[in-house]
């Protein structure tokens, strides 16, 4: 969760961050990052007050869930 404007948080190494986290997920209370960029990086991103842009991981999970439901 990001709720600060400190410069150190404005441009982290997102690749290292995504690999270090079991579930790459960011809640951004300052809207420091672009949702589309986070989705491309495979990071589930929620900018407070912005619409959610699903990451590729979320899309695949949703598709798999729907497929499994249909197959019974």
C-alpha positions as a Python dict, from the first residue, in 0.01 Angstrom:
ca = {
    (1, 'X'): (0, 0, 0),
    (2, 'X'): (142, 336, -101),
    (3, 'X'): (23, 648, 79),
    (4, 'X'): (328, 874, 51),
    (5, 'X'): (482, 1102, -210),
    (6, 'X'): (841, 1022, -111),
    (7, 'X'): (1069, 1010, -415),
    (8, 'X'): (1203, 665, -325),
    (9, 'X'): (858, 518, -399),
    (10, 'X'): (812, 693, -733),
    (11, 'X'): (1034, 463, -941),
    (12, 'X'): (1109, 128, -775),
    (13, 'X'): (1247, -172, -963),
    (14, 'X'): (910, -323, -1053),
    (15, 'X'): (1067, -638, -1199),
    (16, 'X'): (1244, -715, -872),
    (17, 'X'): (935, -617, -678),
    (18, 'X'): (710, -852, -879),
    (19, 'X'): (956, -1140, -833),
    (20, 'X'): (996, -1079, -460),
    (21, 'X'): (623, -1081, -387),
    (22, 'X'): (425, -1404, -373),
    (23, 'X'): (130, -1212, -516),
    (24, 'X'): (237, -888, -689),
    (25, 'X'): (-26, -646, -564),
    (26, 'X'): (-17, -269, -510),
    (27, 'X'): (-278, -43, -354),
    (28, 'X'): (-176, 310, -451),
    (29, 'X'): (-336, 587, -249),
    (30, 'X'): (-132, 852, -430),
    (31, 'X'): (-188, 730, -790),
    (32, 'X'): (184, 736, -861),
    (33, 'X'): (176, 471, -1134),
    (34, 'X'): (-13, 409, -1455),
    (35, 'X'): (-258, 116, -1430),
    (36, 'X'): (-183, -2, -1785),
    (37, 'X'): (191, -20, -1714),
    (38, 'X'): (134, -216, -1395),
    (39, 'X'): (-92, -460, -1585),
    (40, 'X'): (179, -510, -1850),
    (41, 'X'): (427, -591, -1572),
    (42, 'X'): (189, -850, -1427),
    (43, 'X'): (125, -651, -1111),
    (44, 'X'): (-229, -638, -978),
    (45, 'X'): (-277, -266, -924),
    (46, 'X'): (-547, -62, -757),
    (47, 'X'): (-513, 315, -784),
    (48, 'X'): (-755, 462, -531),
    (49, 'X'): (-1026, 651, -722),
    (50, 'X'): (-925, 502, -1059),
    (51, 'X'): (-1086, 219, -1254),
    (52, 'X'): (-913, -117, -1216),
    (53, 'X'): (-715, -248, -1516),
    (54, 'X'): (-676, -627, -1485),
    (55, 'X'): (-328, -772, -1523),
    (56, 'X'): (-263, -1064, -1757),
    (57, 'X'): (-248, -1292, -1452),
    (58, 'X'): (-597, -1183, -1346),
    (59, 'X'): (-737, -1231, -1697),
    (60, 'X'): (-592, -1583, -1722),
    (61, 'X'): (-721, -1673, -1373),
    (62, 'X'): (-1069, -1548, -1460),
    (63, 'X'): (-1071, -1731, -1794),
    (64, 'X'): (-954, -2054, -1628),
    (65, 'X'): (-1221, -2022, -1360),
    (66, 'X'): (-1497, -1968, -1617),
    (67, 'X'): (-1371, -2258, -1829),
    (68, 'X'): (-1361, -2491, -1528),
    (69, 'X'): (-1715, -2388, -1428),
    (70, 'X'): (-1845, -2469, -1776),
    (71, 'X'): (-1670, -2806, -1788),
    (72, 'X'): (-1826, -2896, -1454),
}
